[in-house]
Amino acid sequence: MATFKFELVSPERMLFAGDVVSVIVPSVEGEMTVLAGHAPLVATLKAGIVFVQTTGSNGKEFFVNGGLIEINASTTTILAEQGRFLEDVNAAVLDQEILTAETKLAATQVEDEKRRLHEALVQLREFKHVFEGRKAA
C-alpha cells in the first residue's frame, strides 16, 4: 500500500505526524478520503472525526472542530481550530464546546461572524448527536 506524510496540528500541540495509508476527514462539503497521490486541494473542516489509517489494519481517531486541510504532492496537513484524541472526548467536553460557541454567537455583532458561528454550532450539535449514538451502539 502506498503511503504519504500526514500531520494533524491543533493550537495546543501536534496530535499526529507520520506516514499513513489514508485519512478520512469531515469537510464542510462532505466526508472525504485522502490517499497517496491525491490531487492538490485546500478544504474547510467541520466538527467531526478524522480517521487516520496508519497500516492496512491499524488506525487512529481524532476529534476536530473546524480548521483546514491542505493536500499537496508530498504532504497532507490538517490545521485544526480545535483537536483532541477521540478517547479524550465525551458528552461533557462537547457540551462545553457548544456552550462556548453559543456564548461567542450571542456576543458578536458582525453578520459574517454570526453566520460562521451559527454554522459551527449546528455542526457541533449534529456531531454530539452522532457521537452519543455511536457510544450507545
N, C-alpha and C positions, 0 to 999 in steps of 0.2 A: 504494500500500500504506500502510495506517495504521501509524504508529509510536508508540512510547511511550518514556519515560525509564527507563533501566536503569543500576544501579550494582552493581558487584561489588567488595566490600571484604574484604581479608584483614587480620589483625592488623598485618602489616608495611606494607601500602600499599593504595592504591586501584588495582585492576587494570584497571577499565574504568568509564567514565562517558560516557553519550551516548544518543542516540536510536537505537532498534533496531526491527526488524520483528518478531522473535520471539526467544525464549530457550528452549532445551531444557535441563532440569535433572534430575539424578539424585536424586529424592526417595526417602525410605525406603518410601513407598507405591508407588513405581514411577516410571518416567520420565514427565515431564510437559512440555507445551509451553505457554508463555505468549505470548499475542497481545494486541494492543491491545484494551481493553475487557474483559479477563479479570475474573471475579468476585474480590472481595477474599478473600485466603487467606494463611495462615501455615503453612509446612510445614518439616519437618526434612529436611536433605540427608544423603546418604551419599557415600562416596568415589566419584568418577566425573568425567565430563567435562561441563562446561557449554558448550553451543554457542550463540553469540550471532550472530544473523543481522542484520548491520548494513544491508544493502541487499538488493535482490532476488537478487543473485548473489555477495555477499561475506559472509564470516563470520569469527569468531574463536573459538578453542577454549581453554578453561582447565581445569585440574585443581583440584578442590576435595576436601577431606577433612573432611566434616562441616560443620555450620552450619545457618543458617536462610534461607529465602526469604520475603519479605513482599511481597505483591501488594496494591496499593490502586488507587484510581481514577486516580491521576496518575503513580505511580512503582512500579517493581519493584526491590527491593533484595535482594541476597544478602550476608549477613554470614557469611563462610566461617571455620570454625575454622582451616583452612589453605587457601591458594590460591596457584596458580602459573600462569604461562603454560604451555600444554601443551608447547611446544618446550623448556622447562626441565625436563621430567620424563623420566626414563629408569629402567632397572631398578635402578640403584644408589640413586636417590632413593627409589623405592618400597621397596626392601629396608631402607633406613634408617627409613622411616616404620613399616614392620612391626616392626622391632626396637624402636623407641620404644614402640609400642603393647604389645608383648609385655612389655617391662620395666615399664611402668606397671601392666599387668594382674597381673604377679607380685607387685608391691609393695602393691597395695591390699587392704584387709580389709573394705571396705564392699560389701555384696552388690549394691546398685543400681549402684554404680560398676563392679564386676566385670562385671555384665551388659552395661552400656553399652560398656565397653572390649572385651569379647569380641565384641560385635556389630560394633564399629568394626574390629577385627582381621579378622573374617571378610570384611567389605566390602573392606578393603584387599587381602587375598589374592585375592579374586574380581576386583577391578579389575586387579591386577597380571597375572593370567592373561589377561584380556580385552585389556589393553594390549599384552602381549607378542605375542598372536595378531594384533592389529591392525598392529603394526610388521612382523611377518613377512609379512603379506599384501601 
